[in-house]
Amino acid sequence: MKRIFGIDFGTTSSAVVGTIIEDGIIKQIKYGVGSGVPFPSIVAISKTTGEILTGLEVKNKHEELSGTHEIIYSIKTHLDKENCKVIAGEEYYAEDIACELFTSLKRTVKERTNEDMTEAVVAIPVGFSARKREKLRIAAVMAGIKITSFVSEPTAAFFSNYDNLKSASTIVVFDWGGGTLDVSVLKNENGNIYEISKSGRNIAGDFIDNKIAKYVHAKILQEKQIETRFDDMPFTLQGKMRVQCERAKINFSENDMSMISVLNYGQYGIVRTALDYKVFSELIAPEIKMAMDCLAEALVQADIGKANVDKVLLVGGSSKLRSLREQMFAEFGDKVFIPENPEWDIGQGASLLALQGGSNFSNQSVGMIISDGSYYEFLGKDTKLKEWKKNFRFAITDSSESAQFVFDGSPDIASMQSRCKTLDVPSYGFLQEKIEVTTEVDENLVFRLTAKSDRKSRNEQMTWEYENLKCYYKLLQ
């Protein structure tokens, strides 16, 4: 059986997982780098030759590449931007950079298993805009990968741990990675997953690494009685210190003391200092509080108290922080569930969903208000969205030179400004004139309505799009 792939295209790292059934047993392979960690979402392009490097090679050579290469981080967050970078005479848009990451992920799979990853289910954040979904799909196609469907990251994380969570009704997915914190509250109703609230912060592992680096730098300078701010140090030396502090952070998951050493810290030569867990936990206490406040905010939005939470799922590399886990267990006790490899869970879930089959279903209605004031529905709740398309014909009721559509169906559509929820379709106002309407939900989960008079040319066709379609995910097997 052909291996099925899932991709967690992350802000700071990306994970590819392949799933196959052998002798009735589901087996998964994680396509990591180095010691089996996810692929760093970093691209470096030479400013003179245009040479492109990605992933761990860039992370490990960050200091020496920073002067000669343009280093691009967190491309996922910039996919909706239209500006480009000109590097070595070439233009690079966001989708071009994302394509380089997809290409490297594909190459990693090929090197490991000699299989060609030609399609995959891709996990995306809740609220990921239609524009970003479109650009991500373009980037994947450029790399030779067809995105068969999108699934939200918290839903993928849930299904990755389905056996342990399937009896839970209300699940909090706490996803704290290197770049962002995303907390989602899910409702599980017989395997149908509804996302009922989301809260987030742009503070995560990278921010903590930088904070610890500044503290250690200040401590070293105090010992040497020299004053040079961390931000005034050469960029390459800042990177060296961050790398060492990241290692110390990881070490604190199981140890109470970490030694931080930089062999060549510029004018200060070899620097070495010890950092104990108590100091570390005090330093990151504001970030831990912020994270817990973010979780509380998501519960308030969902109108759910802590007592009504059945499980709290911790995923993402920063969820390994010992002080975070201590706080979680203090507040939620045995409701906290920690997977074995939290940085891989979203990719694993996306791959499982690709294998088992699933689809997004509408969790709302979309329609219009017709001339008698009643509501006419185009898209109904609980409709399977993949390849959904319907045609309609409406009669003209007066002699005006346009047929006006006024859309409704959900509170956010009803609250739109008039110009955003109406569509004027040119018409002649003839007695037997008809308005031909086509509705569809495209592969990027955008509801689109096109309308024209049967007496007008296709050039006078008008289009209305709705990008915030509320969905839930349902297994089809």
N, C-alpha and C positions, 0 to 999 in steps of 0.2 A: 504493500500500500504506500502511496506517495505521502511524504511527510507534509503536514499542514503547519503553516507558520502564523505566529502572532507577534506583533511589534509594539513595544511601548516606546514611542518616540518622545523621549523626555527632554526637559529643559537643560539638565546638566549631564545626563547619561541616558542611553537608549539600550533596551534589552530586546533580543530576538530569541524566541523559544519555538522549537519545532516539536510537534506532537504526532505520534503514530500509534496504531494499535497492532501489537504483535502477540499472537496466541491468546487473543482476548484480553490482553493487558494494555492499558494506556501507558505509553512511555514518553517522557519529555526530555529534550536536550536543550540545555542553555548554551547559547553561543556567546561566550564571554571573551575577555581579553586578559592577558597577564595571569593573575591568580584566579581567574574565573569571575571577575567582576564585570558588570555591564559596560558597554562601549561608551567612552566619554563623548558627549555631543559637542566636540570642538573641531573647528576647521582652521588650518593655517595655510595661507597662500603667499608664496614668495613675491616680494614687491618688485623684483627684477626679472625673474625667470617665469613666474606664473606657476611654479611647481606647487602641487596641492598635497598637503598632509592632513591626516585626520586621526581622531581618537587618542589612544594611549600614547602614541608616538609624540603627539603634540603636547600632551600633558606632561610626559617625562622630560621633554626637551624644551619646556615652556620658556625657561630663562634664556637659552641661547637662540631661540627662534624669535623672541619678542622684538629684536632690533631689525631683523631682516624680513620678517613675515607679518602680514596682516592676520591677526588671530581673531576669529569670530566665535563668540559664545552665544548660548541661549537663542539660537536662530528660531526656535519654535515660537518665541514670544513676538517675533518681528515679521511673521508670515503675511500679515495684513498691510505691511508697509510697501509703498511703491518706489521708494528711493533705491538707488543702487550704489555699489562701491566700484570704483574703477581701480583695478589692481593689475599692474604690469600690462596696461593698455587694454585690458578686457573688462567688460561690464559684468558685475555679479549682482543679481537680484536675490531676494530671500529664498525663492524656490531653487535657485542654482546652488546655493550653499546647502540647503536641505537635501538636494539631489546627491551631493557629494557624500553626505552621511548615509543615505540609503544605499548608495553604491558600495560604500565600505562595509555596511552590514551584510549586503548581498555577497560580497567577496569573502567575508569571514565565514559565512555558511558554506560557500563553495569549497573553501580550503579545508574545512572541518569534515564535511560529509560527501563532497563531490556532487552535491545536489544543487540545482539552480532554483533559487527562491524567486519564482515568477509572480506569486500573488500572496497576499497576507491580509488578515484582519488587523486593523490598527486601532489602538486605544488612544483616546483624546480626552482632555479635561471636560468636565461639565461646563457648559457655556462657551465652548470653543466656537468661535464665530464661523458662519458659513464661508466667509472669505478665506479664513485660515484653513478650513477643511478643503476648499477648492485648491489652494496653493499647495497644501500638503499632498493632495492627490496628484497634482501636476508634477511635483518633485519626484514622487514615487514612480510615476510613468516614465519620466526622463531616465530613471535608473533601471528601468525594465521590470518594475514591480507593479502589479495591478492591486489596488486596495479593494478587496471584495466587499468590505463593509467597515464602518466605524462603530466602535463600542466605547462607552464612557469608561474612564479609568476606574472609578469606584465600582462599577458593575463588573468589570473584568477582575478586579481584586476579589470581589465577592465570589464569583464563580471559580476562581483559582482555589478557594478554600470552601467550596460548596459542601463537602461532606461534614465539615465542622460547623457550618453556619446555617445549613438548610432548615433547621428547626427554629431558628430565630426569626422573629417578625420585624423588629426594628433594629437596624444595624448602623452603627456609626463607622464610616471608613475614614481613618485618620492617615492621610498620605503626606508624609513630610520627607521631601527629597533634598536635593542639593540646592535647588533654586527657589522653590515655593512650598507653601503649606496649603493643602486643600482638604477641607473637612466636609464630608457629605453624609447626609442622613438618608438611608435607604429603607424602603418598605418591601418586604418579601411576602408576596401573596401567591403561594403555590408555585414558586419558581418564576413568577413575573416580578421583575425588579423595577420599582418606582423610585425615582430620585426626588425627594420632597424638599430638600433644602441644601444649600451649599454656602460655605464661608471660606475665605482664604486670606493669606498674607504673603507678601513677597519677601519673607525672611525665612531662611532655611540654612542648610549645612554650610554653604559657601560664606554666608554672613557670619556664622559662628567661627569658622576657621579664621576669618579676617580679624574678628574681635580678639580671639586668643593670640593671634600673631602680634597685634598691637600691644597686648599686655606683656607678652614675653619680651618683645623688643624693649619696652620701657624698663622692664626688670634688668635686662642685660646692660642697658645704658646707665642705669643707676649704679650697678656694680662697677662699671668702668668710669663713672663720673664724667660722662660725655653726653651732650644734648643734641640729638638729631631725631626729629620726629619720624615715625615709621612711614608716613606718607611722603616724606622727603627723601627716603632711601631710593636707590635705583629700582626700577620696576622688576628687574631680574632678581634682585635680592629679596624684594617683597614676596615674590613667587616662591623662592626657596623656603622662606620662613613659613609661609602658608602651608606648603606641602608637609613640613615637619609637624606643624600644629594639627593638621588633619590626621596624621598618623597617631599623634598623642591622643586626640579625641577618640579615635577608634580603640586605642589601647585601654582607655578608661572604661570601656564596656565591661571589662573583667578585672582590671587592676586598679590599685589605689595610687600608683605613682607612675609618671612618665618622664623620660629624659628627652629633652629637645636639643638637638645638635645641628648646627650648620657649619660645615667644614670651611667654607670660604665666604664669610659675611662681609665682603668688601674691606674697608679700612679697618674693621674690627677683627679680621682674621677668623680663627676658629672660635665659635661661641657655643657654650653649652650651659644649660640650666635645667633644674628639676622642677616639675610642676605636680603638685599633689591633687588628688581628686576633690578634696574639700574646697580648695581655691577654685578649681575648674568649675565645680557645681555652683559656687557663689557667683562666678563670672557670667554663667549662662542662665542664672535664675530669672532675669527679666524675659529672656526668650522662651523659657519653659512656661512662664506665666502667660506670655502672649499666646503661646500655642494652646494652653488650656482655656484661655478666654475665647479664642477662635472656635474651639469646640463648643463652648457654652453658647456662643452666638448662633451657631448652626442649630442647636437644640431649640433655642428661642424662636428662630425663624420657622422651625418645623412644628412649633407649639407642642413640644414633647419634653417632659421632665426626665431627669437622670434615672429615676426609678422605673421609667417605661422603656429604657434602653435594654435590649436583650444581649447585644454583643458590641464590643468596640474592637475593630480590626485595625492593627497597626501595620502600615506598609511604608516603603521608602527608606532610604539609607539612614536618614536622621532619626527615624523612629527607634533606632538602636541605642540612642542616648540613655544611659542608665538613670539619670535624674528624671527624665521624661517618663520612663517606665515606672519608676517608683511613685511618681505623682499619679499616673494612670491607675495603678493598682490601689493606691490610697483612696481614690474616688470611685472606682468602678469594681474593684475586687476581682473575683473570678469571671466577670463578664469580659475582661480584656483577653483578646486572643492575639498571639504573636506567632506568625508563620516562621518556618525555619529560615527562609531566605527572603526577607521582606522587600529587598530591592528588585527581586525577580517576579514578584507576584502578579503584577499587572500584565507583563508579557506572557506569563504562563496562562493567565485567565483568557487573554485574547486568543491564544493558540488553541485552548480547549474549546472556546466558542466557535472557532473556525472549524474544528473537527466535528463537534456535536451538532452544529447548525442552530442558528437563532436569527432573530430579526427584531428590528425596531418596530413598535406599534404606536399609533397615535394615542396620546393621553389627553386629547382635547378635540374640539370640533372647530372647523373653519367653514364659514358660509357667508351669506349676505342678507341684508334686509331688502325685501322686495316691496313693490309699490303699495301693497295693502298693509304694510307695516309688520308683516309676519317674517319669520326667519326661515331661510332656505339653506339647507346644509349641502356643502360640497364634499367635505371630508368628515367622516364620523369618528367618534372615539372608538378605540380598540380596533382600528383598521391596520392591517399589515402594510407597511410603507414601502417595502422593496418593490420597485417597478410598478408602483400604483399610478394609474392614469384613468381619467374619466372624461367623457365629452357630454356637453349639454347644449340645448338650443332654447332661446328665450324669445318671446314675441315683444315687439315694440308696442307700448301702450299709449303713446302720444305722438305728436308731430315734431318734437324737438329734434335738433340736429346732433344730439349725442344721447347715448344710453349710459346712465350713471349707475355704477356699482358701489354700494356702501357695505363694507365688509364687517363681520362680527364673528362671534363664536367663542371668544375667551376674553377675560378682563383686560388683558394687555392690548388686544385689538380694539376693544370698545373704547379704551382710554387714549388711543392714538389721536394725533391732530387730524383734523378733517382731510387735509391734503394727503396724509399718509394712508388713510384707510378708504379712500375713494378712488375710482377709476372712471374716466370719461371716455367712452368709445364712440368715435364718429359714426353717425348714421344719417339717413335721409328722412326718417320718420314716415316711411310708406306704410300703408295698412298691413301688408303681408310681409314686411321686412322682418328678418330674424337675426338675432345675435348668436353667433356660433362661439361656444366657450370650450376650451380645453384646460383641464386641471391636471396637475401631476405633482408628485414629490420626487425631486431628483436625487441622485446618488449622494449629494451632500446634505440631504434632509432639509431642503428648501422647498416650501410649498409655492407653486407658480401657477398663475392663472393667465391665460391669453384669450383675448376676445376680439372679434371683428364682426362687422355687418356682413351678411351674405350677399349684399349688393356692393360692397367695397373691396378693393384689392388687398392682398396680403400686406402691402406696404403700410396700410392704415390699421394694422393689428396693434392692440395695446396690451401691456403686460403689467401684472401686479405680483410682487413677491413678498413672502412672509418667511423670515429667516429664523424666528424663535419658536419653531414648532416643538411643543412638549411631547416627549416620547417616553416609553418604557421598553425594556428589553425582555424578550420571551424566548425560551428554548423551544425549538420546533420538534425535538425528538423526546 
